[in-house]
Amino acid sequence: MTKDAPPDRDRWRPLAAPAARPVAYLAALTLLIIAGIAVHDLLCRWDIIDRPQLIAGAADWLATRDWSMLLLPASIIAVLFGLLFVAVSVKPRRPTHLRANSPAPIWLRQVDVARVASLGARRCPGVLSATSAANHRTVLVTVEGGGTAAEELTARIHSAVEPIVDATVANAPQVKVRIAGGARR
């Protein structure tokens, strides 16, 4: 990167937990169980506890069985699990925050953007109450109005909320207004 190049603001973007996290937890738990069994067998071998060894018993049991009929299905299942694990590990992480309209790398939660939109809508004349929900594409403002035509109230809310959202979020999501008991506009 040269000295005059703009900073990479998306470099530190907050992302959701990776999809491989549950798989990693399951693998860690499996390894802990195997370690516990190994410690048990080690204690049995040192005659600290008087019990049969688990690994030796399982190996003896497996050695006396004929597994030729199960090798092909087991290998196919193992390959499918391997492909599933690879797919989970390369799955992209979902972004959780919206970039603020700032030269510094500042990130806002979606609920914060919704709160700002609700505040802007509550300031409009004719609005009794307002709630909002935001995601990366849209901000849905639901209002309850009194004594004002729905089209006029919708226009007022759009003109009040859109500049606030545009000033707050870098790639501003589309503002949609819903009058309580009515349709989205």
C-alpha positions as CSV (number, residue, x, y, z in Angstrom):
1,M,0.0,0.0,0.0
2,T,1.4,3.4,-1.0
3,K,1.4,6.4,1.2
4,D,-1.4,8.1,-0.7
5,A,-3.7,5.1,-1.0
6,P,-6.9,5.3,1.0
7,P,-7.1,3.0,4.1
8,D,-8.8,-0.3,3.8
9,R,-11.8,0.5,6.0
10,D,-13.4,-3.0,5.5
11,R,-10.3,-4.7,6.7
12,W,-11.5,-4.7,10.4
13,R,-15.2,-5.2,9.7
14,P,-16.9,-7.1,12.5
15,L,-18.1,-10.5,11.4
16,A,-20.2,-13.3,12.8
17,A,-18.7,-16.3,14.3
18,P,-17.4,-18.8,11.8
19,A,-19.6,-21.7,10.8
20,A,-16.8,-24.1,11.7
21,R,-17.0,-23.1,15.4
22,P,-19.4,-26.0,16.4
23,V,-17.3,-28.4,14.5
24,A,-14.2,-27.2,16.4
25,Y,-16.0,-27.6,19.7
26,L,-17.1,-31.1,18.8
27,A,-13.6,-32.0,17.7
28,A,-12.2,-30.6,21.0
29,L,-14.7,-32.5,23.1
30,T,-13.9,-35.7,21.2
31,L,-10.2,-35.2,21.8
32,L,-10.8,-34.6,25.5
33,I,-12.8,-37.8,25.8
34,I,-10.0,-39.8,24.0
35,A,-7.5,-38.2,26.4
36,G,-9.6,-39.3,29.3
37,I,-9.7,-42.8,28.0
38,A,-5.9,-42.8,27.5
39,V,-5.4,-41.6,31.1
40,H,-7.7,-44.3,32.3
41,D,-5.7,-46.9,30.4
42,L,-2.4,-45.5,31.7
43,L,-3.6,-45.7,35.3
44,C,-4.7,-49.3,34.6
45,R,-1.3,-50.2,33.2
46,W,0.5,-48.7,36.2
47,D,-1.9,-50.7,38.5
48,I,-3.2,-47.6,40.2
49,I,-6.8,-48.6,39.4
50,D,-8.0,-52.2,39.1
51,R,-10.0,-52.2,35.9
52,P,-9.6,-53.5,32.4
53,Q,-8.0,-51.3,29.8
54,L,-10.5,-49.8,27.4
55,I,-8.3,-49.3,24.4
56,A,-6.8,-52.8,24.5
57,G,-10.3,-54.3,24.9
58,A,-11.7,-52.3,22.0
59,A,-8.8,-53.2,19.8
60,D,-9.2,-56.9,20.6
61,W,-12.9,-56.7,19.9
62,L,-12.3,-54.9,16.6
63,A,-9.6,-57.5,15.5
64,T,-12.0,-60.4,15.9
65,R,-14.7,-59.1,13.6
66,D,-15.0,-59.3,9.9
67,W,-15.4,-55.7,8.6
68,S,-15.0,-56.3,4.9
69,M,-18.6,-55.6,4.1
70,L,-18.5,-52.3,6.0
71,L,-15.3,-50.8,4.5
72,L,-16.8,-49.3,1.4
73,P,-19.8,-47.6,3.1
74,A,-17.6,-46.4,5.9
75,S,-15.1,-44.9,3.5
76,I,-17.9,-43.2,1.5
77,I,-19.3,-41.7,4.8
78,A,-15.8,-40.6,5.8
79,V,-15.3,-38.8,2.5
80,L,-18.7,-37.1,2.7
81,F,-17.9,-35.9,6.3
82,G,-14.6,-34.6,5.1
83,L,-16.2,-32.7,2.2
84,L,-18.8,-31.3,4.7
85,F,-16.0,-30.1,7.0
86,V,-14.1,-28.5,4.2
87,A,-17.3,-26.7,3.0
88,V,-18.0,-25.5,6.5
89,S,-14.5,-24.3,7.0
90,V,-14.5,-22.1,3.8
91,K,-18.0,-20.7,4.3
92,P,-17.7,-16.9,4.4
93,R,-18.6,-15.2,7.7
94,R,-21.6,-12.9,7.7
95,P,-21.1,-9.2,8.4
96,T,-22.8,-8.1,11.6
97,H,-22.2,-4.3,11.6
98,L,-22.7,-1.4,9.3
99,R,-19.9,1.0,8.6
100,A,-20.4,4.5,10.0
101,N,-20.2,7.5,7.6
102,S,-16.8,8.5,9.0
103,P,-13.2,8.5,7.7
104,A,-12.3,6.4,10.7
105,P,-13.1,2.7,10.7
106,I,-16.2,2.9,13.0
107,W,-18.8,0.2,12.9
108,L,-22.4,0.4,14.1
109,R,-24.7,-2.4,15.2
110,Q,-27.9,-2.8,13.2
111,V,-29.9,-2.0,16.3
112,D,-28.1,1.3,16.7
113,V,-29.1,2.3,13.2
114,A,-32.7,1.3,13.9
115,R,-32.7,3.4,17.1
116,V,-31.5,6.5,15.2
117,A,-34.2,5.9,12.6
118,S,-36.9,5.6,15.3
119,L,-35.7,8.8,16.9
120,G,-36.0,10.6,13.6
121,A,-39.4,9.3,13.0
122,R,-40.7,10.2,16.5
123,R,-39.8,13.8,15.8
124,C,-42.2,14.1,12.9
125,P,-45.5,15.8,13.5
126,G,-48.4,13.4,13.5
127,V,-46.4,10.4,14.8
128,L,-47.6,8.9,18.0
129,S,-45.0,6.1,18.3
130,A,-42.3,4.7,16.1
131,T,-40.2,1.5,16.1
132,S,-37.6,0.4,13.6
133,A,-35.7,-2.7,12.5
134,A,-32.5,-2.5,10.4
135,N,-30.4,-4.8,8.4
136,H,-27.7,-4.3,5.7
137,R,-30.3,-3.6,3.0
138,T,-33.3,-1.9,4.6
139,V,-34.4,0.1,7.6
140,L,-38.1,-0.6,8.3
141,V,-39.8,2.2,10.3
142,T,-43.2,1.2,11.8
143,V,-45.2,4.2,13.0
144,E,-48.5,4.9,14.6
145,G,-49.9,8.1,13.4
146,G,-52.8,10.3,14.4
147,G,-54.9,12.7,12.4
148,T,-52.7,12.7,9.3
149,A,-53.2,11.0,5.9
150,A,-51.0,7.9,5.5
151,E,-49.3,9.2,2.3
152,E,-48.5,12.6,3.9
153,L,-47.2,10.9,7.0
154,T,-45.1,8.5,5.0
155,A,-43.6,11.4,3.0
156,R,-42.8,13.2,6.2
157,I,-41.1,10.2,7.7
158,H,-39.1,9.5,4.6
159,S,-37.9,13.1,4.5
160,A,-36.9,13.0,8.2
161,V,-35.4,9.6,8.4
162,E,-33.5,9.2,5.1
163,P,-31.0,12.1,5.8
164,I,-30.3,10.8,9.3
165,V,-29.6,7.3,8.0
166,D,-27.5,8.7,5.2
167,A,-25.5,10.8,7.6
168,T,-25.0,7.9,10.0
169,V,-24.3,4.9,7.7
170,A,-21.7,4.9,4.9
171,N,-23.7,2.7,2.4
172,A,-27.1,3.7,3.6
173,P,-29.8,1.1,3.5
174,Q,-33.1,1.8,1.9
175,V,-35.7,3.3,4.3
176,K,-39.2,1.7,4.2
177,V,-42.1,3.1,6.2
178,R,-45.0,1.1,7.5
179,I,-48.0,2.7,9.0
180,A,-49.3,0.5,11.8
181,G,-52.2,-1.4,10.4
182,G,-51.2,-0.5,6.9
183,A,-48.8,-1.5,4.2
184,R,-45.1,-0.8,3.6
185,R,-44.3,2.3,1.6
